[in-house]
Amino acid sequence: MASGAGNFIGSIIGGAVTGGIGPAISAAMPSIADTAKILVDRLVPDPNAKAEAQAQVEQALAAREVAVINATMEVAKAQTQVNLAEATGNDRFSARWRPSVGWICAAGFGYQFVLAPILTWATNLAGVMIGAAIPPAPVLKVEDLMVVLTGILGLGIQRTVERVQGVPGALPGVAQPAK
C-alpha cells in the first residue's frame, strides 16, 4: 500500500517538474479508478449494493477530476495575474530582462558570424607571417542561441502588437497608467 501511494505522489511530483501537475494526476487516475472498482467488486457481494457503490465511486472520481481541473485553472489564473503585474510595472529589473537577453543574443550572433571569421582569418594570416600556429577563435553553439532568440522574438512580436494597438505602457516614453 505504501509503494502505491509513493508511486502516486512520485507521479504528481514528476509531473509538476516535467510539465504540470494535471498530466501526472490524469495519468494516475485510471489506476485509482480501477483499484476502487476492484475493491467494490470484491468487497460488496450484493449486486444492488455493488451497483450503488460503483455509482458512488464513479461520482467521487468525477468530482475529483473536476476539482483537479478547477485547481489547474486557478494556478493558471494566478500565473496570469503575476505576468500582468510584471508587464505593467515600472521596475527596471523585471522590465529590462528581455532586451538585455536580446542584446546578449545579438552580440553572440555578431561574434559567431562576423567577428569569429575575421579573427580566424587574421590569426591564420599572422601565424603564416610569424611561422607559428595560432589557435583559432572559439566557436559558439548557434543552436543554443537560436533557442533563446526564437523565444524572445516570439515574445517580441507580441510586444510589437501591443505597441501597434496602443496598449498603455507599451510605447517607450509613455507613462504607465495609474493603478
C-alpha positions as protocol buffer text, in pm:
chain_id: "A"
residue {
  index: 1
  type: MET
  ca { x: 0 y: 0 z: 0 }
}
residue {
  index: 2
  type: ALA
  ca { x: 283 y: 241 z: 84 }
}
residue {
  index: 3
  type: SER
  ca { x: 456 y: 185 z: -251 }
}
residue {
  index: 4
  type: GLY
  ca { x: 129 y: 256 z: -436 }
}
residue {
  index: 5
  type: ALA
  ca { x: 96 y: 586 z: -250 }
}
residue {
  index: 6
  type: GLY
  ca { x: 463 y: 657 z: -319 }
}
residue {
  index: 7
  type: ASN
  ca { x: 415 y: 592 z: -690 }
}
residue {
  index: 8
  type: PHE
  ca { x: 112 y: 822 z: -695 }
}
residue {
  index: 9
  type: ILE
  ca { x: 293 y: 1102 z: -511 }
}
residue {
  index: 10
  type: GLY
  ca { x: 601 y: 1047 z: -727 }
}
residue {
  index: 11
  type: SER
  ca { x: 393 y: 1078 z: -1044 }
}
residue {
  index: 12
  type: ILE
  ca { x: 246 y: 1405 z: -917 }
}
residue {
  index: 13
  type: ILE
  ca { x: 589 y: 1548 z: -828 }
}
residue {
  index: 14
  type: GLY
  ca { x: 740 y: 1423 z: -1154 }
}
residue {
  index: 15
  type: GLY
  ca { x: 450 y: 1569 z: -1350 }
}
residue {
  index: 16
  type: ALA
  ca { x: 487 y: 1902 z: -1173 }
}
residue {
  index: 17
  type: VAL
  ca { x: 857 y: 1910 z: -1257 }
}
residue {
  index: 18
  type: THR
  ca { x: 826 y: 1800 z: -1620 }
}
residue {
  index: 19
  type: GLY
  ca { x: 514 y: 1965 z: -1746 }
}
residue {
  index: 20
  type: GLY
  ca { x: 248 y: 2041 z: -1493 }
}
residue {
  index: 21
  type: ILE
  ca { x: 56 y: 1855 z: -1230 }
}
residue {
  index: 22
  type: GLY
  ca { x: -253 y: 1795 z: -1446 }
}
residue {
  index: 23
  type: PRO
  ca { x: -99 y: 1529 z: -1674 }
}
residue {
  index: 24
  type: ALA
  ca { x: 50 y: 1347 z: -1375 }
}
residue {
  index: 25
  type: ILE
  ca { x: -281 y: 1325 z: -1192 }
}
residue {
  index: 26
  type: SER
  ca { x: -462 y: 1232 z: -1513 }
}
residue {
  index: 27
  type: ALA
  ca { x: -212 y: 953 z: -1571 }
}
residue {
  index: 28
  type: ALA
  ca { x: -260 y: 827 z: -1215 }
}
residue {
  index: 29
  type: MET
  ca { x: -641 y: 849 z: -1224 }
}
residue {
  index: 30
  type: PRO
  ca { x: -711 y: 523 z: -1412 }
}
residue {
  index: 31
  type: SER
  ca { x: -514 y: 322 z: -1156 }
}
residue {
  index: 32
  type: ILE
  ca { x: -714 y: 481 z: -871 }
}
residue {
  index: 33
  type: ALA
  ca { x: -1043 y: 420 z: -1053 }
}
residue {
  index: 34
  type: ASP
  ca { x: -951 y: 60 z: -1138 }
}
residue {
  index: 35
  type: THR
  ca { x: -844 y: -7 z: -780 }
}
residue {
  index: 36
  type: ALA
  ca { x: -1167 y: 137 z: -639 }
}
residue {
  index: 37
  type: LYS
  ca { x: -1379 y: -69 z: -881 }
}
residue {
  index: 38
  type: ILE
  ca { x: -1190 y: -389 z: -796 }
}
residue {
  index: 39
  type: LEU
  ca { x: -1232 y: -324 z: -423 }
}
residue {
  index: 40
  type: VAL
  ca { x: -1606 y: -265 z: -461 }
}
residue {
  index: 41
  type: ASP
  ca { x: -1637 y: -572 z: -681 }
}
residue {
  index: 42
  type: ARG
  ca { x: -1456 y: -793 z: -428 }
}
residue {
  index: 43
  type: LEU
  ca { x: -1587 y: -648 z: -103 }
}
residue {
  index: 44
  type: VAL
  ca { x: -1957 y: -593 z: -181 }
}
residue {
  index: 45
  type: PRO
  ca { x: -2139 y: -924 z: -250 }
}
residue {
  index: 46
  type: ASP
  ca { x: -2494 y: -786 z: -300 }
}
residue {
  index: 47
  type: PRO
  ca { x: -2546 y: -689 z: -670 }
}
residue {
  index: 48
  type: ASN
  ca { x: -2772 y: -391 z: -586 }
}
residue {
  index: 49
  type: ALA
  ca { x: -2533 y: -258 z: -322 }
}
residue {
  index: 50
  type: LYS
  ca { x: -2242 y: -324 z: -560 }
}
residue {
  index: 51
  type: ALA
  ca { x: -2409 y: -117 z: -835 }
}
residue {
  index: 52
  type: GLU
  ca { x: -2479 y: 164 z: -587 }
}
residue {
  index: 53
  type: ALA
  ca { x: -2119 y: 156 z: -458 }
}
residue {
  index: 54
  type: GLN
  ca { x: -1984 y: 157 z: -816 }
}
residue {
  index: 55
  type: ALA
  ca { x: -2200 y: 462 z: -894 }
}
residue {
  index: 56
  type: GLN
  ca { x: -2069 y: 638 z: -582 }
}
residue {
  index: 57
  type: VAL
  ca { x: -1710 y: 560 z: -682 }
}
residue {
  index: 58
  type: GLU
  ca { x: -1774 y: 695 z: -1032 }
}
residue {
  index: 59
  type: GLN
  ca { x: -1932 y: 1010 z: -886 }
}
residue {
  index: 60
  type: ALA
  ca { x: -1642 y: 1063 z: -644 }
}
residue {
  index: 61
  type: LEU
  ca { x: -1386 y: 1019 z: -922 }
}
residue {
  index: 62
  type: ALA
  ca { x: -1574 y: 1260 z: -1147 }
}
residue {
  index: 63
  type: ALA
  ca { x: -1585 y: 1516 z: -865 }
}
residue {
  index: 64
  type: ARG
  ca { x: -1212 y: 1466 z: -810 }
}
residue {
  index: 65
  type: GLU
  ca { x: -1139 y: 1526 z: -1179 }
}
residue {
  index: 66
  type: VAL
  ca { x: -1346 y: 1845 z: -1171 }
}
residue {
  index: 67
  type: ALA
  ca { x: -1154 y: 1958 z: -861 }
}
residue {
  index: 68
  type: VAL
  ca { x: -821 y: 1890 z: -1033 }
}
residue {
  index: 69
  type: ILE
  ca { x: -929 y: 2084 z: -1342 }
}
residue {
  index: 70
  type: ASN
  ca { x: -1050 y: 2375 z: -1127 }
}
residue {
  index: 71
  type: ALA
  ca { x: -726 y: 2378 z: -929 }
}
residue {
  index: 72
  type: THR
  ca { x: -522 y: 2376 z: -1250 }
}
residue {
  index: 73
  type: MET
  ca { x: -728 y: 2667 z: -1385 }
}
residue {
  index: 74
  type: GLU
  ca { x: -676 y: 2862 z: -1061 }
}
residue {
  index: 75
  type: VAL
  ca { x: -300 y: 2813 z: -1087 }
}
residue {
  index: 76
  type: ALA
  ca { x: -310 y: 2936 z: -1448 }
}
residue {
  index: 77
  type: LYS
  ca { x: -517 y: 3240 z: -1344 }
}
residue {
  index: 78
  type: ALA
  ca { x: -273 y: 3322 z: -1065 }
}
residue {
  index: 79
  type: GLN
  ca { x: 22 y: 3297 z: -1305 }
}
residue {
  index: 80
  type: THR
  ca { x: -160 y: 3524 z: -1550 }
}
residue {
  index: 81
  type: GLN
  ca { x: -206 y: 3782 z: -1272 }
}
residue {
  index: 82
  type: VAL
  ca { x: 167 y: 3765 z: -1190 }
}
residue {
  index: 83
  type: ASN
  ca { x: 255 y: 3805 z: -1559 }
}
residue {
  index: 84
  type: LEU
  ca { x: 20 y: 4102 z: -1589 }
}
residue {
  index: 85
  type: ALA
  ca { x: 161 y: 4271 z: -1279 }
}
residue {
  index: 86
  type: GLU
  ca { x: 515 y: 4221 z: -1409 }
}
residue {
  index: 87
  type: ALA
  ca { x: 426 y: 4353 z: -1753 }
}
residue {
  index: 88
  type: THR
  ca { x: 256 y: 4668 z: -1622 }
}
residue {
  index: 89
  type: GLY
  ca { x: 520 y: 4752 z: -1360 }
}
residue {
  index: 90
  type: ASN
  ca { x: 789 y: 5016 z: -1397 }
}
residue {
  index: 91
  type: ASP
  ca { x: 1056 y: 4809 z: -1222 }
}
residue {
  index: 92
  type: ARG
  ca { x: 1368 y: 4835 z: -1438 }
}
residue {
  index: 93
  type: PHE
  ca { x: 1499 y: 4497 z: -1320 }
}
residue {
  index: 94
  type: SER
  ca { x: 1198 y: 4297 z: -1440 }
}
residue {
  index: 95
  type: ALA
  ca { x: 1109 y: 4525 z: -1731 }
}
residue {
  index: 96
  type: ARG
  ca { x: 1454 y: 4514 z: -1891 }
}
residue {
  index: 97
  type: TRP
  ca { x: 1536 y: 4143 z: -1883 }
}
residue {
  index: 98
  type: ARG
  ca { x: 1407 y: 4075 z: -2234 }
}
residue {
  index: 99
  type: PRO
  ca { x: 1608 y: 4350 z: -2406 }
}
residue {
  index: 100
  type: SER
  ca { x: 1924 y: 4253 z: -2217 }
}
residue {
  index: 101
  type: VAL
  ca { x: 1892 y: 3889 z: -2323 }
}
residue {
  index: 102
  type: GLY
  ca { x: 1822 y: 4009 z: -2676 }
}
residue {
  index: 103
  type: TRP
  ca { x: 2143 y: 4215 z: -2677 }
}
residue {
  index: 104
  type: ILE
  ca { x: 2338 y: 3915 z: -2546 }
}
residue {
  index: 105
  type: CYS
  ca { x: 2199 y: 3701 z: -2829 }
}
residue {
  index: 106
  type: ALA
  ca { x: 2274 y: 3977 z: -3082 }
}
residue {
  index: 107
  type: ALA
  ca { x: 2631 y: 4001 z: -2951 }
}
residue {
  index: 108
  type: GLY
  ca { x: 2664 y: 3623 z: -2974 }
}
residue {
  index: 109
  type: PHE
  ca { x: 2543 y: 3619 z: -3333 }
}
residue {
  index: 110
  type: GLY
  ca { x: 2767 y: 3915 z: -3418 }
}
residue {
  index: 111
  type: TYR
  ca { x: 3066 y: 3733 z: -3275 }
}
residue {
  index: 112
  type: GLN
  ca { x: 2981 y: 3400 z: -3437 }
}
residue {
  index: 113
  type: PHE
  ca { x: 2909 y: 3527 z: -3787 }
}
residue {
  index: 114
  type: VAL
  ca { x: 3123 y: 3843 z: -3814 }
}
residue {
  index: 115
  type: LEU
  ca { x: 3398 y: 3863 z: -3554 }
}
residue {
  index: 116
  type: ALA
  ca { x: 3499 y: 3494 z: -3528 }
}
residue {
  index: 117
  type: PRO
  ca { x: 3558 y: 3452 z: -3906 }
}
residue {
  index: 118
  type: ILE
  ca { x: 3760 y: 3775 z: -3916 }
}
residue {
  index: 119
  type: LEU
  ca { x: 3962 y: 3668 z: -3610 }
}
residue {
  index: 120
  type: THR
  ca { x: 4024 y: 3326 z: -3762 }
}
residue {
  index: 121
  type: TRP
  ca { x: 4142 y: 3482 z: -4087 }
}
residue {
  index: 122
  type: ALA
  ca { x: 4361 y: 3737 z: -3905 }
}
residue {
  index: 123
  type: THR
  ca { x: 4519 y: 3477 z: -3675 }
}
residue {
  index: 124
  type: ASN
  ca { x: 4586 y: 3244 z: -3970 }
}
residue {
  index: 125
  type: LEU
  ca { x: 4747 y: 3532 z: -4158 }
}
residue {
  index: 126
  type: ALA
  ca { x: 4954 y: 3632 z: -3854 }
}
residue {
  index: 127
  type: GLY
  ca { x: 5053 y: 3268 z: -3799 }
}
residue {
  index: 128
  type: VAL
  ca { x: 5180 y: 3239 z: -4154 }
}
residue {
  index: 129
  type: MET
  ca { x: 5373 y: 3567 z: -4118 }
}
residue {
  index: 130
  type: ILE
  ca { x: 5548 y: 3468 z: -3797 }
}
residue {
  index: 131
  type: GLY
  ca { x: 5572 y: 3099 z: -3875 }
}
residue {
  index: 132
  type: ALA
  ca { x: 5372 y: 2981 z: -3574 }
}
residue {
  index: 133
  type: ALA
  ca { x: 5040 y: 2806 z: -3533 }
}
residue {
  index: 134
  type: ILE
  ca { x: 4787 y: 3027 z: -3357 }
}
residue {
  index: 135
  type: PRO
  ca { x: 4475 y: 2856 z: -3225 }
}
residue {
  index: 136
  type: PRO
  ca { x: 4152 y: 2955 z: -3400 }
}
residue {
  index: 137
  type: ALA
  ca { x: 3890 y: 3173 z: -3233 }
}
residue {
  index: 138
  type: PRO
  ca { x: 3640 y: 2982 z: -3019 }
}
residue {
  index: 139
  type: VAL
  ca { x: 3310 y: 2885 z: -3178 }
}
residue {
  index: 140
  type: LEU
  ca { x: 2972 y: 2939 z: -3011 }
}
residue {
  index: 141
  type: LYS
  ca { x: 2690 y: 2687 z: -3022 }
}
residue {
  index: 142
  type: VAL
  ca { x: 2445 y: 2862 z: -3252 }
}
residue {
  index: 143
  type: GLU
  ca { x: 2171 y: 2609 z: -3167 }
}
residue {
  index: 144
  type: ASP
  ca { x: 2170 y: 2726 z: -2805 }
}
residue {
  index: 145
  type: LEU
  ca { x: 2148 y: 3090 z: -2913 }
}
residue {
  index: 146
  type: MET
  ca { x: 1865 y: 3010 z: -3154 }
}
residue {
  index: 147
  type: VAL
  ca { x: 1650 y: 2856 z: -2880 }
}
residue {
  index: 148
  type: VAL
  ca { x: 1677 y: 3170 z: -2669 }
}
residue {
  index: 149
  type: LEU
  ca { x: 1647 y: 3409 z: -2961 }
}
residue {
  index: 150
  type: THR
  ca { x: 1340 y: 3248 z: -3116 }
}
residue {
  index: 151
  type: GLY
  ca { x: 1166 y: 3259 z: -2780 }
}
residue {
  index: 152
  type: ILE
  ca { x: 1249 y: 3625 z: -2740 }
}
residue {
  index: 153
  type: LEU
  ca { x: 1145 y: 3707 z: -3094 }
}
residue {
  index: 154
  type: GLY
  ca { x: 814 y: 3532 z: -3039 }
}
residue {
  index: 155
  type: LEU
  ca { x: 756 y: 3744 z: -2732 }
}
residue {
  index: 156
  type: GLY
  ca { x: 886 y: 4047 z: -2920 }
}
residue {
  index: 157
  type: ILE
  ca { x: 613 y: 4006 z: -3179 }
}
residue {
  index: 158
  type: GLN
  ca { x: 352 y: 4019 z: -2903 }
}
residue {
  index: 159
  type: ARG
  ca { x: 516 y: 4336 z: -2772 }
}
residue {
  index: 160
  type: THR
  ca { x: 504 y: 4486 z: -3122 }
}
residue {
  index: 161
  type: VAL
  ca { x: 134 y: 4402 z: -3148 }
}
residue {
  index: 162
  type: GLU
  ca { x: 78 y: 4577 z: -2814 }
}
residue {
  index: 163
  type: ARG
  ca { x: 260 y: 4885 z: -2942 }
}
residue {
  index: 164
  type: VAL
  ca { x: 66 y: 4891 z: -3270 }
}
residue {
  index: 165
  type: GLN
  ca { x: -265 y: 4854 z: -3085 }
}
residue {
  index: 166
  type: GLY
  ca { x: -167 y: 5136 z: -2848 }
}
residue {
  index: 167
  type: VAL
  ca { x: -176 y: 4937 z: -2527 }
}
residue {
  index: 168
  type: PRO
  ca { x: -99 y: 5179 z: -2240 }
}
residue {
  index: 169
  type: GLY
  ca { x: 261 y: 5144 z: -2125 }
}
residue {
  index: 170
  type: ALA
  ca { x: 371 y: 4958 z: -2439 }
}
residue {
  index: 171
  type: LEU
  ca { x: 516 y: 5267 z: -2605 }
}
residue {
  index: 172
  type: PRO
  ca { x: 857 y: 5388 z: -2487 }
}
residue {
  index: 173
  type: GLY
  ca { x: 848 y: 5720 z: -2304 }
}
residue {
  index: 174
  type: VAL
  ca { x: 476 y: 5696 z: -2233 }
}
residue {
  index: 175
  type: ALA
  ca { x: 391 y: 5681 z: -1863 }
}
residue {
  index: 176
  type: GLN
  ca { x: 216 y: 5375 z: -1723 }
}
residue {
  index: 177
  type: PRO
  ca { x: -150 y: 5428 z: -1630 }
}
residue {
  index: 178
  type: ALA
  ca { x: -210 y: 5493 z: -1260 }
}
residue {
  index: 179
  type: LYS
  ca { x: -324 y: 5192 z: -1061 }
}
